[in-house]
Amino acid sequence: MRTSYAAVAAVLLAALPAAPAAAREAGNVIMPADPAARAFQEEVGFADAVIAGDTIWLSGVVAAPREGEAGLEPAFERVFARIAGVLARAGASWDDVVDMTSFHTDLPGQIDAFVAVKNRHVKGPPPAWTAIGISRLYEPTAIVEVKVIARRPKAKD
């Protein structure tokens, strides 16, 4: 008996867990409270986060040093604090993060300061983490972008 590719694909697709039907309803989309940030995100077309079922998908948050700052840590602190704020609005915290991806314009030159800040915010056991070296980011002054995926904690009885 010969099985078609379409039949195999149908079986495989049927085995996948069903995605929530309304993953991007207004109540599941987290936008910035700051009017200027919200206007930018609406113009470009992205949200701070989207909650789909028990998973929180955060957009990347960029780090850009400010004039007069010594070292990279202040910029990285802002990123981790901003992510913590978005997670809190979604009902979660850094403890609920299961995956983190960081994109670095100078991975060797940034990683030590990044790890120092990360370790102040992310406690063990650690999430999965991938650090990627890249040539540039969307925001011209940005040096790092951090994206996370978290699980919503179960409601306490």
DSSP file (Angstrom, degrees, kcal/mol; ACC not computed):
  #  RESIDUE AA STRUCTURE BP1 BP2  ACC     N-H-->O    O-->H-N    N-H-->O    O-->H-N    TCO  KAPPA ALPHA  PHI   PSI    X-CA   Y-CA   Z-CA
    1    1 A M              0   0    0      0, 0.0     2,-0.5     0, 0.0     0, 0.0   0.000 360.0 360.0 360.0 133.0    0.0    0.0    0.0
    2    2 A R        -     0   0    0      0, 0.0     2,-0.4     0, 0.0     0, 0.0  -0.868 360.0-151.7-105.1 130.0    1.4    3.4   -1.0
    3    3 A T        -     0   0    0     -2,-0.5     2,-0.1     4,-0.0     0, 0.0  -0.837  14.7-130.5-103.0 136.5    0.7    6.4    1.2
    4    4 A S     >  -     0   0    0     -2,-0.4     4,-2.0     1,-0.1     5,-0.2  -0.440  17.8-120.4 -81.2 156.9    0.6    9.9   -0.3
    5    5 A Y  H  > S+     0   0    0      1,-0.2     4,-2.8     2,-0.2     5,-0.2   0.871 114.9  56.9 -60.9 -37.0    2.5   12.8    1.1
    6    6 A A  H  > S+     0   0    0      1,-0.2     4,-2.3     2,-0.2    -1,-0.2   0.896 106.1  49.2 -62.8 -40.4   -0.8   14.6    1.6
    7    7 A A  H  > S+     0   0    0      2,-0.2     4,-2.0     1,-0.2    -1,-0.2   0.917 112.5  47.2 -66.4 -42.6   -2.1   11.8    3.8
    8    8 A V  H  X S+     0   0    0     -4,-2.0     4,-2.5     1,-0.2    -2,-0.2   0.925 112.5  50.1 -63.2 -44.6    1.1   11.7    5.9
    9    9 A A  H  X S+     0   0    0     -4,-2.8     4,-2.8     1,-0.2     5,-0.2   0.897 108.8  52.4 -61.2 -40.7    0.9   15.5    6.3
   10   10 A A  H  X S+     0   0    0     -4,-2.3     4,-2.1     2,-0.2    -1,-0.2   0.906 110.4  47.6 -62.8 -42.4   -2.7   15.4    7.4
   11   11 A V  H  X S+     0   0    0     -4,-2.0     4,-1.2     2,-0.2    -2,-0.2   0.926 113.7  47.5 -64.4 -44.9   -1.9   12.8   10.1
   12   12 A L  H  X S+     0   0    0     -4,-2.5     4,-0.7     1,-0.2     3,-0.4   0.921 112.6  48.4 -64.1 -44.0    1.0   14.8   11.3
   13   13 A L  H >< S+     0   0    0     -4,-2.8     3,-0.9     1,-0.2    -1,-0.2   0.877 108.1  54.9 -63.8 -37.6   -1.0   18.1   11.4
   14   14 A A  H 3< S+     0   0    0     -4,-2.1    -1,-0.2     1,-0.2    -2,-0.2   0.797 103.8  56.4 -66.0 -27.4   -3.8   16.4   13.2
   15   15 A A  H 3< S+     0   0    0     -4,-1.2    -1,-0.2    -3,-0.4    -2,-0.2   0.663  86.6  98.0 -79.3 -16.6   -1.3   15.3   15.9
   16   16 A L  S << S-     0   0    0     -3,-0.9     2,-0.1    -4,-0.7     3,-0.1  -0.433  87.7-101.6 -70.9 145.8   -0.2   18.8   16.6
   17   17 A P        -     0   0    0      0, 0.0     2,-0.2     0, 0.0    -1,-0.1  -0.406  42.6-106.3 -65.2 143.5   -1.8   20.6   19.6
   18   18 A A        -     0   0    0     -4,-0.1     3,-0.1    -2,-0.1    -4,-0.0  -0.508  29.8-128.7 -72.9 135.3   -4.5   23.0   18.6
   19   19 A A        -     0   0    0     -2,-0.2    -1,-0.1     1,-0.1    34,-0.0  -0.548  37.8 -89.7 -77.9 148.5   -3.6   26.7   18.9
   20   20 A P    >   -     0   0    0      0, 0.0     3,-0.8     0, 0.0    -1,-0.1  -0.346  33.6-132.8 -57.5 138.9   -6.0   28.8   20.8
   21   21 A A  T 3  S+     0   0    0      1,-0.3     3,-0.2     2,-0.1     2,-0.1   0.805 100.2  37.8 -66.3 -29.7   -8.6   30.2   18.4
   22   22 A A  T >   +     0   0    0      1,-0.2     3,-1.2     2,-0.0    -1,-0.3  -0.388  67.3 144.2-121.8  54.8   -8.3   33.8   19.7
   23   23 A A  T <  S+     0   0    0     -3,-0.8    28,-0.3     1,-0.3    -1,-0.2   0.797  77.0  41.1 -65.1 -29.3   -4.6   34.2   20.4
   24   24 A R  T 3  S+     0   0    0     -3,-0.2    -1,-0.3    26,-0.1     2,-0.1  -0.049  77.2 135.5-115.9  34.6   -4.6   37.8   19.3
   25   25 A E  S X> S-     0   0    0     -3,-1.2     3,-2.4     1,-0.1     4,-0.5  -0.435  73.2-101.3 -69.6 156.5   -7.8   39.2   20.7
   26   26 A A  G >4 S+     0   0    0      1,-0.3     3,-1.1     2,-0.2    -1,-0.1   0.834 122.8  56.9 -51.6 -37.8   -7.4   42.6   22.4
   27   27 A G  G 34 S+     0   0    0      1,-0.2    -1,-0.3     3,-0.1    -3,-0.0   0.663 107.7  48.4 -69.6 -15.3   -7.4   41.1   25.8
   28   28 A N  G <4 S+     0   0    0     -3,-2.4    23,-3.1    -6,-0.1     2,-0.5   0.402  96.1  84.0-103.4   0.0   -4.5   38.8   24.9
   29   29 A V  E <<  -A   50   0A   0     -3,-1.1     2,-0.6    -4,-0.5    21,-0.2  -0.912  64.4-153.9-110.2 126.2   -2.3   41.6   23.4
   30   30 A I  E     -A   49   0A   0     19,-2.9    18,-1.7    -2,-0.5    19,-1.6  -0.883  16.5-179.3-104.0 118.6   -0.1   43.7   25.7
   31   31 A M        -     0   0    0     -2,-0.6     7,-0.1    16,-0.2    16,-0.1  -0.750  36.2 -87.8-110.4 159.6    0.7   47.1   24.4
   32   32 A P        -     0   0    0      0, 0.0    -1,-0.1     0, 0.0     6,-0.0  -0.319  21.3-142.8 -66.1 149.2    2.9   49.8   26.0
   33   33 A A  S    S+     0   0    0      4,-0.0     3,-0.0     5,-0.0    -2,-0.0   0.800  79.9  92.7 -77.7 -31.4    1.2   52.3   28.4
   34   34 A D  S  > S-     0   0    0      1,-0.1     4,-2.7     2,-0.0     5,-0.2  -0.490  75.4-142.6 -66.2 123.5    3.4   55.1   27.2
   35   35 A P  H  > S+     0   0    0      0, 0.0     4,-2.6     0, 0.0     5,-0.2   0.872  97.8  49.0 -59.1 -40.0    1.5   56.9   24.4
   36   36 A A  H  > S+     0   0    0      2,-0.2     4,-2.2     1,-0.2     5,-0.2   0.926 113.8  45.6 -66.8 -43.6    4.6   57.5   22.2
   37   37 A A  H  > S+     0   0    0      2,-0.2     4,-2.5     1,-0.2    -1,-0.2   0.902 113.9  49.9 -64.8 -40.4    5.8   53.9   22.5
   38   38 A R  H  X S+     0   0    0     -4,-2.7     4,-2.6     2,-0.2     5,-0.2   0.926 109.4  50.8 -64.2 -43.8    2.3   52.6   21.8
   39   39 A A  H  X S+     0   0    0     -4,-2.6     4,-2.2    -5,-0.2    -2,-0.2   0.910 111.4  48.7 -60.7 -42.4    2.0   54.9   18.7
   40   40 A F  H  X S+     0   0    0     -4,-2.2     4,-2.7     2,-0.2     5,-0.3   0.945 112.6  47.1 -62.0 -47.8    5.3   53.6   17.3
   41   41 A Q  H  X>S+     0   0    0     -4,-2.5     4,-2.6     1,-0.2     5,-2.1   0.873 112.6  49.5 -65.1 -36.7    4.4   50.0   17.9
   42   42 A E  H  <5S+     0   0    0     -4,-2.6    -1,-0.2     3,-0.2    -2,-0.2   0.889 112.0  49.1 -67.8 -37.9    0.9   50.5   16.3
   43   43 A E  H  <5S+     0   0    0     -4,-2.2    -2,-0.2    -5,-0.2    -1,-0.2   0.929 119.2  36.6 -65.5 -45.5    2.6   52.2   13.3
   44   44 A V  H  <5S-     0   0    0     -4,-2.7    -2,-0.2    -5,-0.2    -1,-0.2   0.814 115.0-118.3 -78.5 -31.3    5.1   49.4   12.8
   45   45 A G  T  <5 +     0   0    0     -4,-2.6     2,-0.3    -5,-0.3    -3,-0.2   0.910  66.2 110.7  95.7  53.0    2.7   46.7   13.7
   46   46 A F      < -     0   0    0     -5,-2.1    -1,-0.3    -6,-0.1     2,-0.3  -0.989  47.8-139.4-150.6 160.3    3.9   44.8   16.8
   47   47 A A        -     0   0    0     -2,-0.3    12,-0.3     1,-0.1   -16,-0.2  -0.731  27.5-117.6-113.0 161.0    2.9   44.4   20.5
   48   48 A D  S    S-     0   0    0    -18,-1.7    11,-2.4     1,-0.3     2,-0.3   0.910  95.7 -18.1 -60.0 -41.6    5.0   44.2   23.7
   49   49 A A  E     -AB  30  58A   0    -19,-1.6   -19,-2.9     9,-0.3     2,-0.4  -0.989  54.4-144.9-160.9 159.2    3.6   40.6   24.1
   50   50 A V  E     -AB  29  57A   0      7,-1.9     7,-2.8    -2,-0.3     2,-0.6  -1.000  15.3-146.6-130.7 132.1    0.9   38.2   23.0
   51   51 A I  E     + B   0  56A   0    -23,-3.1     2,-0.5    -2,-0.4     5,-0.2  -0.885  18.4 178.2 -99.9 122.1   -0.6   35.7   25.4
   52   52 A A  E >   - B   0  55A   0      3,-2.8     3,-1.9    -2,-0.6     2,-0.3  -0.941  63.4 -50.6-125.6 106.9   -1.7   32.5   23.6
   53   53 A G  T 3  S-     0   0    0     -2,-0.5   -34,-0.0     1,-0.3    -2,-0.0  -0.520 122.2 -21.7  65.2-124.2   -3.1   29.9   26.0
   54   54 A D  T 3  S+     0   0    0     -2,-0.3    98,-2.9    -3,-0.1     2,-0.4   0.201 120.6  94.1-101.9  16.3   -0.6   29.5   28.8
   55   55 A T  E <   -BC  52 151A   0     -3,-1.9    -3,-2.8    96,-0.2     2,-0.5  -0.907  58.0-156.0-113.8 136.8    2.4   30.9   26.8
   56   56 A I  E     -BC  51 150A   0     94,-3.6    94,-2.6    -2,-0.4     2,-0.7  -0.953   7.1-163.0-111.7 120.7    3.5   34.6   26.8
   57   57 A W  E     -BC  50 149A   0     -7,-2.8    -7,-1.9    -2,-0.5     2,-0.4  -0.910   9.6-162.2-106.7 109.9    5.4   35.6   23.7
   58   58 A L  E     -B   49   0A   0     90,-2.3    -9,-0.3    -2,-0.7    90,-0.3  -0.734  15.7-126.5 -93.9 139.7    7.4   38.8   24.2
   59   59 A S        -     0   0    0    -11,-2.4    89,-0.3    -2,-0.4    87,-0.1  -0.373  46.4 -80.3 -70.0 161.3    8.7   40.9   21.4
   60   60 A G        -     0   0    0     87,-0.1     2,-0.4    -2,-0.1    87,-0.2  -0.350  40.2-150.2 -65.1 144.9   12.4   41.8   21.5
   61   61 A V  E     -D  146   0A   0     85,-2.4    85,-2.4    -3,-0.1     2,-0.3  -0.977  15.4-139.9-117.9 129.3   13.5   44.6   23.7
   62   62 A V  E     -D  145   0A   0     -2,-0.4     2,-0.5    83,-0.2    83,-0.2  -0.617   3.4-145.8 -97.1 150.5   16.6   46.6   22.7
   63   63 A A  E     +D  144   0A   0     81,-3.0    80,-3.1    -2,-0.3    81,-1.2  -0.948  21.3 172.1-109.4 128.8   19.4   48.0   24.7
   64   64 A A        -     0   0    0     -2,-0.5    78,-0.2    78,-0.3    77,-0.1  -0.974  30.9-124.0-137.1 122.2   21.0   51.2   23.7
   65   65 A P        -     0   0    0      0, 0.0     2,-0.3     0, 0.0     7,-0.1  -0.313  25.0-134.5 -62.4 146.9   23.6   53.1   25.8
   66   66 A R    >   -     0   0    0      1,-0.1     3,-2.2     0, 0.0     9,-0.1  -0.742  33.8 -84.1-101.4 152.9   22.7   56.6   26.7
   67   67 A E  T 3  S+     0   0    0     -2,-0.3     3,-0.1     1,-0.3    -1,-0.1  -0.273 114.8  18.9 -55.6 133.2   25.2   59.5   26.4
   68   68 A G  T 3  S+     0   0    0      1,-0.3    -1,-0.3    -3,-0.0     2,-0.2   0.316  88.7 134.2  89.4  -8.1   27.4   59.7   29.5
   69   69 A E    <   -     0   0    0     -3,-2.2     2,-0.6     1,-0.0    -1,-0.3  -0.544  52.0-135.2 -77.1 139.8   26.8   56.2   30.7
   70   70 A A        -     0   0    0     -2,-0.2     3,-0.2    -3,-0.1    -1,-0.0  -0.848  66.2 -18.1 -94.5 119.2   29.9   54.3   31.8
   71   71 A G  S    S-     0   0    0     -2,-0.6     4,-0.2     1,-0.2    -2,-0.0  -0.109  84.7 -77.6  79.7-178.8   29.9   50.7   30.5
   72   72 A L  S >> S+     0   0    0      1,-0.1     4,-1.9     2,-0.1     3,-0.6   0.649 103.0  88.0 -94.5 -20.1   27.1   48.6   29.1
   73   73 A E  H 3> S+     0   0    0      1,-0.2     4,-2.9     2,-0.2     5,-0.2   0.838  82.5  56.8 -58.2 -39.5   25.3   47.5   32.3
   74   74 A P  H 3> S+     0   0    0      0, 0.0     4,-1.8     0, 0.0    -1,-0.2   0.916 109.7  46.4 -59.0 -40.4   22.9   50.5   32.6
   75   75 A A  H <> S+     0   0    0     -3,-0.6     4,-1.6    -4,-0.2    -2,-0.2   0.906 113.9  47.9 -65.7 -41.3   21.5   49.7   29.1
   76   76 A F  H  X S+     0   0    0     -4,-1.9     4,-2.3     1,-0.2     5,-0.2   0.875 107.4  56.4 -68.2 -36.9   21.2   46.0   29.9
   77   77 A E  H  X S+     0   0    0     -4,-2.9     4,-2.4     1,-0.2     5,-0.2   0.906 105.2  52.3 -59.9 -41.5   19.5   46.9   33.2
   78   78 A R  H  X S+     0   0    0     -4,-1.8     4,-2.6    -5,-0.2    -1,-0.2   0.900 108.9  50.7 -61.9 -40.0   16.8   48.9   31.3
   79   79 A V  H  X S+     0   0    0     -4,-1.6     4,-2.6     2,-0.2    -2,-0.2   0.951 112.5  44.5 -62.5 -49.9   16.2   45.9   29.1
   80   80 A F  H  X S+     0   0    0     -4,-2.3     4,-2.1     1,-0.2    -1,-0.2   0.868 114.7  49.3 -66.2 -35.6   15.8   43.4   31.9
   81   81 A A  H  X S+     0   0    0     -4,-2.4     4,-2.1    -5,-0.2    -1,-0.2   0.909 111.3  49.6 -67.6 -42.1   13.6   45.9   33.9
   82   82 A R  H  X S+     0   0    0     -4,-2.6     4,-2.2    -5,-0.2    -2,-0.2   0.922 111.4  48.6 -63.6 -43.5   11.4   46.5   30.8
   83   83 A I  H  X S+     0   0    0     -4,-2.6     4,-2.8     1,-0.2    -1,-0.2   0.917 109.3  53.1 -62.2 -42.0   11.0   42.8   30.2
   84   84 A A  H  X S+     0   0    0     -4,-2.1     4,-2.4     1,-0.2    -1,-0.2   0.892 108.7  50.8 -59.2 -39.3   10.1   42.3   33.9
   85   85 A G  H  X S+     0   0    0     -4,-2.1     4,-2.1     2,-0.2    -1,-0.2   0.907 111.0  46.6 -65.6 -42.6    7.4   45.0   33.5
   86   86 A V  H  X S+     0   0    0     -4,-2.2     4,-1.2     2,-0.2    -2,-0.2   0.922 112.5  50.7 -65.6 -43.5    5.9   43.4   30.4
   87   87 A L  H ><>S+     0   0    0     -4,-2.8     5,-3.0     1,-0.2     3,-0.5   0.917 108.9  52.0 -59.2 -43.3    5.9   40.0   32.2
   88   88 A A  H ><5S+     0   0    0     -4,-2.4     3,-1.7     1,-0.3    -1,-0.2   0.905 106.2  53.2 -61.2 -42.1    4.2   41.5   35.2
   89   89 A R  H 3<5S+     0   0    0     -4,-2.1    -1,-0.3     1,-0.3    -2,-0.2   0.761 109.6  50.2 -64.6 -22.9    1.4   42.9   33.0
   90   90 A A  T <<5S-     0   0    0     -4,-1.2    -1,-0.3    -3,-0.5    -2,-0.2   0.394 125.1-104.4 -92.7   1.4    1.0   39.4   31.6
   91   91 A G  T < 5S+     0   0    0     -3,-1.7    -3,-0.2     1,-0.3     2,-0.2   0.750  87.9  94.3  84.3  24.9    0.8   37.9   35.1
   92   92 A A      < -     0   0    0     -5,-3.0    -1,-0.3    -6,-0.1     2,-0.3  -0.702  52.7-153.4-135.3-175.3    4.3   36.4   35.1
   93   93 A S    >   -     0   0    0     -2,-0.2     3,-1.9    -3,-0.1     4,-0.3  -0.866  47.9 -79.1-148.9-179.2    7.9   37.1   36.2
   94   94 A W  G >  S+     0   0    0      1,-0.3     3,-1.4    -2,-0.3    27,-0.0   0.798 123.9  68.2 -58.5 -27.5   11.4   36.2   35.2
   95   95 A D  G 3  S+     0   0    0      1,-0.3    -1,-0.3    27,-0.1    27,-0.0   0.727  98.0  52.5 -63.8 -20.2   10.8   32.9   37.2
   96   96 A D  G <  S+     0   0    0     -3,-1.9    55,-2.4    54,-0.0     2,-0.3   0.451  80.3 114.9 -95.9  -1.9    8.3   31.9   34.4
   97   97 A V  E <   +E  150   0A   0     -3,-1.4    53,-0.3    -4,-0.3     3,-0.1  -0.541  34.1 173.8 -73.2 128.9   10.6   32.5   31.5
   98   98 A V  E     +     0   0A   0     51,-2.6    30,-2.1    -2,-0.3     2,-0.3   0.627  66.3  25.8-107.0 -20.5   11.4   29.2   29.7
   99   99 A D  E     -Ef 149 128A   0     50,-1.8    50,-2.3    28,-0.2     2,-0.4  -0.992  58.4-177.2-148.7 136.4   13.4   30.6   26.7
  100  100 A M  E     -Ef 148 129A   0     28,-2.0    30,-2.2    -2,-0.3     2,-0.4  -0.999   3.3-171.1-133.6 136.0   15.5   33.7   26.1
  101  101 A T  E     -Ef 147 130A   0     46,-2.9    46,-2.8    -2,-0.4     2,-0.4  -0.996   6.1-168.8-125.2 129.3   17.3   34.7   22.9
  102  102 A S  E     -Ef 146 131A   0     28,-2.7    30,-3.2    -2,-0.4     2,-0.5  -0.962   8.1-156.0-120.5 137.6   19.7   37.6   22.9
  103  103 A F  E     -Ef 145 132A   0     42,-2.9    42,-1.9    -2,-0.4     2,-0.4  -0.957  15.1-167.3-113.7 122.2   21.1   39.2   19.7
  104  104 A H  E >   -Ef 144 133A   0     28,-3.2    30,-3.1    -2,-0.5     3,-0.5  -0.922  25.4-158.2-119.8 131.2   24.4   41.0   20.1
  105  105 A T  T 3  S+     0   0    0     38,-2.6    39,-0.1    -2,-0.4    -1,-0.1   0.672 103.7  21.1 -77.7 -16.2   26.1   43.4   17.7
  106  106 A D  T 3> S+     0   0    0     37,-0.4     4,-1.7     1,-0.1     3,-0.3  -0.546  75.6 177.4-146.3  74.5   29.5   42.6   19.5
  107  107 A L  H X> S+     0   0    0     -3,-0.5     4,-2.1     1,-0.2     3,-0.6   0.889  79.8  45.4 -52.1 -51.7   29.0   39.3   21.2
  108  108 A P  H 34 S+     0   0    0      0, 0.0     4,-0.4     0, 0.0    -1,-0.2   0.887 117.2  45.4 -62.2 -36.4   32.5   38.9   22.6
  109  109 A G  H 34 S+     0   0    0     -3,-0.3    -2,-0.2     1,-0.2     4,-0.2   0.660 122.1  35.9 -80.2 -15.6   32.6   42.5   23.8
  110  110 A Q  H <X S+     0   0    0     -4,-1.7     4,-2.4    -3,-0.6     5,-0.2   0.656  92.2  84.4-108.2 -21.4   29.1   42.5   25.4
  111  111 A I  H  X S+     0   0    0     -4,-2.1     4,-2.9    -5,-0.3     5,-0.2   0.845  87.5  52.0 -63.9 -38.9   28.7   39.0   26.9
  112  112 A D  H  > S+     0   0    0     -4,-0.4     4,-2.0     2,-0.2    -1,-0.2   0.942 115.0  41.6 -63.8 -46.6   30.4   39.6   30.3
  113  113 A A  H  > S+     0   0    0     -4,-0.2     4,-1.9     2,-0.2    -1,-0.2   0.891 115.5  52.2 -66.3 -38.1   28.4   42.7   31.1
  114  114 A F  H  X S+     0   0    0     -4,-2.4     4,-3.1     1,-0.2    -2,-0.2   0.936 109.6  48.0 -62.6 -47.3   25.2   41.0   29.8
  115  115 A V  H  X S+     0   0    0     -4,-2.9     4,-2.7     1,-0.2    -1,-0.2   0.888 108.5  55.2 -62.2 -39.7   25.7   37.9   31.9
  116  116 A A  H  X S+     0   0    0     -4,-2.0     4,-0.6    -5,-0.2    -1,-0.2   0.924 114.3  39.6 -60.2 -44.4   26.3   40.0   35.0
  117  117 A V  H >X S+     0   0    0     -4,-1.9     4,-1.1     2,-0.2     3,-1.1   0.930 114.1  53.7 -71.3 -45.1   23.0   41.8   34.6
  118  118 A K  H >X S+     0   0    0     -4,-3.1     4,-3.4     1,-0.3     3,-0.8   0.909 105.7  53.9 -54.7 -44.1   21.1   38.7   33.5
  119  119 A N  H 3< S+     0   0    0     -4,-2.7    -1,-0.3     1,-0.3    -2,-0.2   0.698 103.5  56.3 -70.1 -18.0   22.3   36.8   36.6
  120  120 A R  H << S+     0   0    0     -3,-1.1    -1,-0.3    -4,-0.6    -2,-0.2   0.761 120.7  29.4 -77.6 -25.8   20.9   39.6   38.8
  121  121 A H  H << S+     0   0    0     -4,-1.1     2,-0.7    -3,-0.8    -2,-0.2   0.780 114.2  59.5-103.4 -34.3   17.4   39.2   37.2
  122  122 A V     <  -     0   0    0     -4,-3.4     2,-0.2    -5,-0.2    -1,-0.2  -0.877  68.8-167.8-107.2 111.1   17.2   35.5   36.2
  123  123 A K        -     0   0    0     -2,-0.7    -3,-0.1     1,-0.1    -4,-0.0  -0.588  31.2 -46.3 -97.2 159.3   17.6   33.1   39.1
  124  124 A G  S    S+     0   0    0     -2,-0.2    -1,-0.1    -5,-0.1   -29,-0.0  -0.257 108.2  54.8 -72.9 159.8   18.2   29.3   38.8
  125  125 A P  S    S-     0   0    0      0, 0.0    -2,-0.1     0, 0.0     0, 0.0   0.553  93.4-138.2 -67.3 144.9   17.3   27.0   37.5
  126  126 A P        -     0   0    0      0, 0.0    -2,-0.1     0, 0.0     2,-0.1  -0.272   6.9-119.5 -76.1 157.4   18.0   29.0   34.4
  127  127 A P        -     0   0    0      0, 0.0   -28,-0.2     0, 0.0     2,-0.2  -0.330  45.2 -79.9 -78.5 172.7   15.8   29.1   31.3
  128  128 A A  E     -f   99   0A   0    -30,-2.1   -28,-2.0    -2,-0.1     2,-0.4  -0.516  57.1-169.4 -65.7 144.8   17.1   27.9   27.9
  129  129 A W  E     -f  100   0A   0    -30,-0.2     2,-0.4    -2,-0.2   -28,-0.2  -0.987  18.9-172.4-146.9 132.4   19.2   30.7   26.4
  130  130 A T  E     -f  101   0A   0    -30,-2.2   -28,-2.7    -2,-0.4     2,-0.5  -0.994   8.1-162.7-123.1 125.1   20.7   31.3   22.9
  131  131 A A  E     -f  102   0A   0     -2,-0.4     2,-0.4   -30,-0.2   -28,-0.2  -0.936  12.4-169.5-108.3 125.8   23.1   34.3   22.4
  132  132 A I  E     -f  103   0A   0    -30,-3.2   -28,-3.2    -2,-0.5     2,-0.4  -0.953  17.3-138.5-122.3 131.5   23.5   35.2   18.7
  133  133 A G  E     +f  104   0A   0     -2,-0.4     2,-0.3   -30,-0.2   -28,-0.2  -0.753  32.1 171.6 -85.7 131.0   26.1   37.6   17.2
  134  134 A I        -     0   0    0    -30,-3.1   -27,-0.2    -2,-0.4     3,-0.1  -0.839  40.3-123.7-134.1 169.9   24.6   39.8   14.5
  135  135 A S  S    S-     0   0    0      1,-0.3     2,-0.3    -2,-0.3    -1,-0.1   0.839  83.3 -18.1 -87.8 -33.9   25.8   42.8   12.4
  136  136 A R        -     0   0    0    -32,-0.1    -1,-0.3     0, 0.0     2,-0.2  -0.988  55.4-129.2-164.5 166.9   23.0   45.3   13.3
  137  137 A L        -     0   0    0      5,-0.4     5,-0.1     2,-0.3   -33,-0.0  -0.717  35.5-103.7-117.4 168.9   19.5   45.7   14.8
  138  138 A Y  S    S+     0   0    0     -2,-0.2    -1,-0.1     3,-0.1     3,-0.0   0.914 109.0  67.8 -58.2 -47.1   16.4   47.6   13.6
  139  139 A E  S >  S-     0   0    0      1,-0.1     3,-1.4     2,-0.0    -2,-0.3  -0.680  85.0-141.7 -77.2 120.3   17.0   50.5   16.0
  140  140 A P  T 3  S+     0   0    0      0, 0.0    -1,-0.1     0, 0.0    -3,-0.1   0.786  97.5  42.8 -58.5 -31.8   20.2   52.2   14.8
  141  141 A T  T 3  S+     0   0    0    -77,-0.1     2,-0.1    -3,-0.0    -3,-0.1   0.531  90.5 111.8 -91.5  -5.5   21.6   52.9   18.3
  142  142 A A    <   +     0   0    0     -3,-1.4    -5,-0.4   -78,-0.2   -78,-0.3  -0.385  37.5 177.8 -72.9 144.6   20.8   49.5   19.7
  143  143 A I        +     0   0    0    -80,-3.1   -38,-2.6     1,-0.4   -37,-0.4   0.583  69.3  24.0-116.3 -21.8   23.5   47.0   20.6
  144  144 A V  E     -DE  63 104A   0    -81,-1.2   -81,-3.0   -40,-0.2     2,-0.4  -0.994  57.3-163.9-144.7 145.9   21.5   44.1   22.0
  145  145 A E  E     -DE  62 103A   0    -42,-1.9   -42,-2.9    -2,-0.3     2,-0.4  -1.000  10.3-161.3-130.5 136.6   18.0   42.8   21.6
  146  146 A V  E     -DE  61 102A   0    -85,-2.4   -85,-2.4    -2,-0.4     2,-0.4  -0.969   7.3-176.5-123.3 130.1   16.4   40.3   24.0
  147  147 A K  E     - E   0 101A   0    -46,-2.8   -46,-2.9    -2,-0.4     2,-0.3  -0.975   8.0-173.8-124.5 136.7   13.4   38.2   23.3
  148  148 A V  E     - E   0 100A   0     -2,-0.4   -90,-2.3   -89,-0.3     2,-0.4  -0.930  18.7-154.9-132.7 157.3   11.7   35.8   25.8
  149  149 A I  E     +CE  57  99A   0    -50,-2.3   -51,-2.6    -2,-0.3   -50,-1.8  -0.998  24.2 179.9-125.4 132.1    9.0   33.2   26.0
  150  150 A A  E     -CE  56  97A   0    -94,-2.6   -94,-3.6    -2,-0.4     2,-0.4  -0.895  25.7-126.1-131.6 159.7    7.3   32.5   29.3
  151  151 A R  E     -C   55   0A   0    -55,-2.4   -96,-0.2    -2,-0.3   -97,-0.1  -0.889  30.5-118.5-102.5 135.7    4.6   30.3   30.8
  152  152 A R        -     0   0    0    -98,-2.9   -60,-0.1    -2,-0.4   -61,-0.1  -0.572  35.8-115.4 -70.0 131.3    1.8   31.9   32.7
  153  153 A P        -     0   0    0      0, 0.0     2,-0.1     0, 0.0    -1,-0.1  -0.361  33.8-100.6 -66.9 149.8    1.8   30.6   36.2
  154  154 A K        -     0   0    0      1,-0.1     2,-0.1    -3,-0.0    -3,-0.0  -0.442  44.2-100.1 -68.2 143.0   -1.2   28.5   37.2
  155  155 A A        -     0   0    0     -2,-0.1     2,-0.3     1,-0.1    -1,-0.1  -0.388  37.2-122.2 -63.8 138.9   -3.7   30.4   39.3
  156  156 A K              0   0    0      1,-0.1    -1,-0.1    -2,-0.1     0, 0.0  -0.669 360.0 360.0 -85.7 138.3   -3.4   29.7   43.0
  157  157 A D              0   0    0     -2,-0.3    -1,-0.1     0, 0.0    -2,-0.1   0.480 360.0 360.0 -70.6 360.0   -6.5   28.4   44.7
